[in-house]
């Protein structure tokens, strides 16, 4: 009843033949079918998962490599990404995806169960599922990610006195109606916070998600960008109410 294989030579564990009438259908908002970008080079696992998700009500585009996936992700609601891919590995592909589409949830799949591998994936991904896995668990995790990302799917998100219009990609001060202009990196940082509302995020998590590079202890780059971001969006940058500092850990944005 599981899908997947150890990627170091073990046999694939067969998936069951699914009966569409017994598979829960994805509860999509309105009539819009949720679009999933699925990146997996194994033809057996890929076909099983694609068929199962389509029977659950998802529209699935299946790629066998990460080539061009960062651009393709713009048109999808969620990305399922295998770690072991031809060419660029899933970790590299995932970092590029997040840089291009910071608000799109990414679920990593891998036969790698080591804690270090999971931590490496979770530096940018929203969830990490190890193989072999049951298709019901994959579907359940997808639904959680889609519900969570729903906090920034609507046209507008209000945090404190600022309104972020995602369809127009604009930010306005609710008190004055004036538009707030951010640099590219400031915008990416803010979007990363909105993808993780109320969560305490470490400097390492934020830096590696936005810059796509390993964080070096003592590097002040992120701190400088956070300071400039606060100067743009806080009523009093010296006493921030939107981007909170969690001493000794990192930052948090409450919604």
Secondary structure by P-SEA (a helix, b strand, c coil): cbbbcccccccccccccccccccccccccccccbbbbbbbccaaaaaaaaaaaaaaccbbbbbccccccccccccccbbbbbcccccccaaaaaaaaaaacccbbbbbbcccccaaaaaaaaccccccccccccaaaaaaaaaaaaaaaccccccccccccccccccccccccccccbbbbbcaaaaaaaaaaaacccccccaaaaaaaacccccccccaaaaaaaaaaaaaccccccccccccccccccccccc
